[in-house]
Amino acid sequence: MLELSILGFLYEKPLHGYELKERIHGLSGHVRPVSDGALYPAITRLVKNGLVDSRTEPGASAAPRRTLSLTPEGRRELLARLRAPKDAEITDGQRFFTLLAFLGHLPDPADQAAVLRRRQDFLNTPASFFYEDGTPVRAEREPDLFRQGMLRIARATGTAEKAWLAEALAELEGTG
């Protein structure tokens, strides 16, 4: 997801490494903080693969700064990743939010809707954090107060997300 975030933010405009780190931190830092030890090697890989361009510019009052920008190949790669996200990017809530942050970069509403339909299908599959004889445990049947809380919060969040997905799909598909 780090590479997707880098490509997504650079799709919007060129950024210095520090600016990019701050944007990524704002997007997911409270859940999954990004370290320099992860960010800068990821940038280096993207530059090496021709997806990101790096050029050095004089710093305002300090050392020179690297400005990062997306190459045409980087734009194509971002759009391909957005059109066909991995299953984990659909099923994991934080990964899906990262994907959602950049889904608007896809120019075709049908492609956007296809991704949202995958998430909708996932959310409509009965699931739980806890199972009994292979069946998802519902909050009403969970005796533990804290597990019940987990289940109730997840259900409320899922209900809100399903409602938003239905609204977004209606708008994208022209039925809303």
TORKOL-4160 file (C-alpha; in steps of 0.2 Angstrom, whole numbers, padded with zeros to 4 digits, m for minus):
176
<pt num="1" X="0000" Y="0000" Z="0000"/>
<pt num="2" X="0015" Y="0011" Z="0002"/>
<pt num="3" X="0019" Y="0011" Z="m0016"/>
<pt num="4" X="0001" Y="0014" Z="m0020"/>
<pt num="5" X="0001" Y="0029" Z="m0009"/>
<pt num="6" X="0017" Y="0036" Z="m0017"/>
<pt num="7" X="0010" Y="0034" Z="m0034"/>
<pt num="8" X="m0007" Y="0041" Z="m0029"/>
<pt num="9" X="0000" Y="0057" Z="m0021"/>
<pt num="10" X="0013" Y="0060" Z="m0035"/>
<pt num="11" X="m0001" Y="0058" Z="m0048"/>
<pt num="12" X="m0009" Y="0074" Z="m0040"/>
<pt num="13" X="0008" Y="0084" Z="m0041"/>
<pt num="14" X="0026" Y="0083" Z="m0039"/>
<pt num="15" X="0032" Y="0082" Z="m0020"/>
<pt num="16" X="0048" Y="0083" Z="m0010"/>
<pt num="17" X="0051" Y="0067" Z="0000"/>
<pt num="18" X="0046" Y="0076" Z="0016"/>
<pt num="19" X="0030" Y="0082" Z="0009"/>
<pt num="20" X="0026" Y="0065" Z="0003"/>
<pt num="21" X="0029" Y="0057" Z="0020"/>
<pt num="22" X="0018" Y="0070" Z="0028"/>
<pt num="23" X="0003" Y="0066" Z="0016"/>
<pt num="24" X="0006" Y="0047" Z="0018"/>
<pt num="25" X="0006" Y="0049" Z="0037"/>
<pt num="26" X="m0010" Y="0059" Z="0036"/>
<pt num="27" X="m0018" Y="0046" Z="0026"/>
<pt num="28" X="m0014" Y="0031" Z="0037"/>
<pt num="29" X="0000" Y="0036" Z="0049"/>
<pt num="30" X="m0012" Y="0034" Z="0064"/>
<pt num="31" X="m0015" Y="0016" Z="0060"/>
<pt num="32" X="0001" Y="0011" Z="0050"/>
<pt num="33" X="0015" Y="0024" Z="0053"/>
<pt num="34" X="0027" Y="0025" Z="0038"/>
<pt num="35" X="0046" Y="0026" Z="0043"/>
<pt num="36" X="0060" Y="0033" Z="0033"/>
<pt num="37" X="0067" Y="0015" Z="0032"/>
<pt num="38" X="0051" Y="0010" Z="0023"/>
<pt num="39" X="0048" Y="0025" Z="0013"/>
<pt num="40" X="0064" Y="0029" Z="0005"/>
<pt num="41" X="0068" Y="0012" Z="m0001"/>
<pt num="42" X="0051" Y="0011" Z="m0009"/>
<pt num="43" X="0054" Y="0027" Z="m0018"/>
<pt num="44" X="0071" Y="0021" Z="m0024"/>
<pt num="45" X="0062" Y="0005" Z="m0031"/>
<pt num="46" X="0049" Y="0016" Z="m0040"/>
<pt num="47" X="0063" Y="0027" Z="m0047"/>
<pt num="48" X="0073" Y="0011" Z="m0052"/>
<pt num="49" X="0058" Y="0004" Z="m0061"/>
<pt num="50" X="0055" Y="0020" Z="m0071"/>
<pt num="51" X="0038" Y="0024" Z="m0062"/>
<pt num="52" X="0045" Y="0040" Z="m0052"/>
<pt num="53" X="0057" Y="0053" Z="m0057"/>
<pt num="54" X="0068" Y="0061" Z="m0044"/>
<pt num="55" X="0078" Y="0077" Z="m0047"/>
<pt num="56" X="0088" Y="0087" Z="m0035"/>
<pt num="57" X="0083" Y="0105" Z="m0032"/>
<pt num="58" X="0092" Y="0118" Z="m0021"/>
<pt num="59" X="0084" Y="0119" Z="m0003"/>
<pt num="60" X="0076" Y="0135" Z="0003"/>
<pt num="61" X="0088" Y="0137" Z="0017"/>
<pt num="62" X="0096" Y="0120" Z="0019"/>
<pt num="63" X="0103" Y="0106" Z="0009"/>
<pt num="64" X="0096" Y="0102" Z="m0008"/>
<pt num="65" X="0080" Y="0093" Z="m0009"/>
<pt num="66" X="0074" Y="0079" Z="m0020"/>
<pt num="67" X="0058" Y="0082" Z="m0030"/>
<pt num="68" X="0048" Y="0067" Z="m0035"/>
<pt num="69" X="0036" Y="0066" Z="m0049"/>
<pt num="70" X="0026" Y="0053" Z="m0058"/>
<pt num="71" X="0033" Y="0047" Z="m0075"/>
<pt num="72" X="0020" Y="0042" Z="m0089"/>
<pt num="73" X="0024" Y="0024" Z="m0085"/>
<pt num="74" X="0020" Y="0028" Z="m0066"/>
<pt num="75" X="0003" Y="0035" Z="m0071"/>
<pt num="76" X="m0001" Y="0019" Z="m0081"/>
<pt num="77" X="0005" Y="0008" Z="m0067"/>
<pt num="78" X="m0006" Y="0018" Z="m0054"/>
<pt num="79" X="m0021" Y="0016" Z="m0065"/>
<pt num="80" X="m0018" Y="m0002" Z="m0068"/>
<pt num="81" X="m0017" Y="m0005" Z="m0049"/>
<pt num="82" X="m0033" Y="0005" Z="m0046"/>
<pt num="83" X="m0042" Y="m0005" Z="m0059"/>
<pt num="84" X="m0037" Y="m0022" Z="m0053"/>
<pt num="85" X="m0033" Y="m0021" Z="m0034"/>
<pt num="86" X="m0027" Y="m0036" Z="m0025"/>
<pt num="87" X="m0039" Y="m0046" Z="m0015"/>
<pt num="88" X="m0031" Y="m0039" Z="0002"/>
<pt num="89" X="m0034" Y="m0022" Z="m0004"/>
<pt num="90" X="m0053" Y="m0025" Z="m0005"/>
<pt num="91" X="m0054" Y="m0036" Z="0011"/>
<pt num="92" X="m0043" Y="m0026" Z="0023"/>
<pt num="93" X="m0052" Y="m0010" Z="0029"/>
<pt num="94" X="m0036" Y="0001" Z="0030"/>
<pt num="95" X="m0030" Y="m0005" Z="0013"/>
<pt num="96" X="m0047" Y="m0002" Z="0005"/>
<pt num="97" X="m0047" Y="0016" Z="0012"/>
<pt num="98" X="m0030" Y="0019" Z="0004"/>
<pt num="99" X="m0036" Y="0012" Z="m0012"/>
<pt num="100" X="m0052" Y="0023" Z="m0010"/>
<pt num="101" X="m0041" Y="0039" Z="m0007"/>
<pt num="102" X="m0035" Y="0037" Z="m0025"/>
<pt num="103" X="m0049" Y="0029" Z="m0034"/>
<pt num="104" X="m0055" Y="0045" Z="m0041"/>
<pt num="105" X="m0040" Y="0046" Z="m0052"/>
<pt num="106" X="m0047" Y="0032" Z="m0063"/>
<pt num="107" X="m0056" Y="0041" Z="m0077"/>
<pt num="108" X="m0069" Y="0028" Z="m0081"/>
<pt num="109" X="m0084" Y="0028" Z="m0069"/>
<pt num="110" X="m0087" Y="0009" Z="m0074"/>
<pt num="111" X="m0069" Y="0005" Z="m0068"/>
<pt num="112" X="m0072" Y="0014" Z="m0052"/>
<pt num="113" X="m0089" Y="0005" Z="m0050"/>
<pt num="114" X="m0081" Y="m0012" Z="m0053"/>
<pt num="115" X="m0069" Y="m0009" Z="m0038"/>
<pt num="116" X="m0083" Y="m0004" Z="m0027"/>
<pt num="117" X="m0094" Y="m0019" Z="m0032"/>
<pt num="118" X="m0080" Y="m0030" Z="m0026"/>
<pt num="119" X="m0080" Y="m0022" Z="m0009"/>
<pt num="120" X="m0099" Y="m0023" Z="m0008"/>
<pt num="121" X="m0098" Y="m0041" Z="m0012"/>
<pt num="122" X="m0085" Y="m0044" Z="0001"/>
<pt num="123" X="m0096" Y="m0034" Z="0014"/>
<pt num="124" X="m0111" Y="m0044" Z="0010"/>
<pt num="125" X="m0103" Y="m0061" Z="0014"/>
<pt num="126" X="m0107" Y="m0066" Z="0032"/>
<pt num="127" X="m0091" Y="m0064" Z="0042"/>
<pt num="128" X="m0086" Y="m0062" Z="0060"/>
<pt num="129" X="m0071" Y="m0060" Z="0071"/>
<pt num="130" X="m0077" Y="m0076" Z="0080"/>
<pt num="131" X="m0084" Y="m0092" Z="0074"/>
<pt num="132" X="m0094" Y="m0107" Z="0082"/>
<pt num="133" X="m0094" Y="m0123" Z="0072"/>
<pt num="134" X="m0090" Y="m0113" Z="0056"/>
<pt num="135" X="m0104" Y="m0101" Z="0058"/>
<pt num="136" X="m0100" Y="m0082" Z="0062"/>
<pt num="137" X="m0105" Y="m0077" Z="0079"/>
<pt num="138" X="m0117" Y="m0063" Z="0080"/>
<pt num="139" X="m0115" Y="m0049" Z="0093"/>
<pt num="140" X="m0132" Y="m0054" Z="0101"/>
<pt num="141" X="m0125" Y="m0072" Z="0105"/>
<pt num="142" X="m0108" Y="m0066" Z="0111"/>
<pt num="143" X="m0107" Y="m0067" Z="0130"/>
<pt num="144" X="m0091" Y="m0057" Z="0132"/>
<pt num="145" X="m0094" Y="m0039" Z="0134"/>
<pt num="146" X="m0079" Y="m0033" Z="0124"/>
<pt num="147" X="m0081" Y="m0046" Z="0110"/>
<pt num="148" X="m0099" Y="m0040" Z="0109"/>
<pt num="149" X="m0092" Y="m0022" Z="0107"/>
<pt num="150" X="m0081" Y="m0027" Z="0093"/>
<pt num="151" X="m0095" Y="m0036" Z="0084"/>
<pt num="152" X="m0107" Y="m0021" Z="0087"/>
<pt num="153" X="m0095" Y="m0008" Z="0081"/>
<pt num="154" X="m0090" Y="m0019" Z="0066"/>
<pt num="155" X="m0108" Y="m0021" Z="0061"/>
<pt num="156" X="m0112" Y="m0002" Z="0063"/>
<pt num="157" X="m0097" Y="0002" Z="0052"/>
<pt num="158" X="m0101" Y="m0011" Z="0039"/>
<pt num="159" X="m0119" Y="m0005" Z="0039"/>
<pt num="160" X="m0113" Y="0013" Z="0036"/>
<pt num="161" X="m0101" Y="0008" Z="0022"/>
<pt num="162" X="m0114" Y="m0003" Z="0013"/>
<pt num="163" X="m0125" Y="0012" Z="0013"/>
<pt num="164" X="m0112" Y="0023" Z="0006"/>
<pt num="165" X="m0107" Y="0010" Z="m0007"/>
<pt num="166" X="m0125" Y="0009" Z="m0013"/>
<pt num="167" X="m0126" Y="0028" Z="m0015"/>
<pt num="168" X="m0109" Y="0029" Z="m0024"/>
<pt num="169" X="m0113" Y="0015" Z="m0036"/>
<pt num="170" X="m0130" Y="0023" Z="m0040"/>
<pt num="171" X="m0121" Y="0039" Z="m0044"/>
<pt num="172" X="m0107" Y="0030" Z="m0054"/>
<pt num="173" X="m0120" Y="0020" Z="m0064"/>
<pt num="174" X="m0132" Y="0034" Z="m0067"/>
<pt num="175" X="m0146" Y="0026" Z="m0057"/>
<pt num="176" X="m0146" Y="0038" Z="m0042"/>
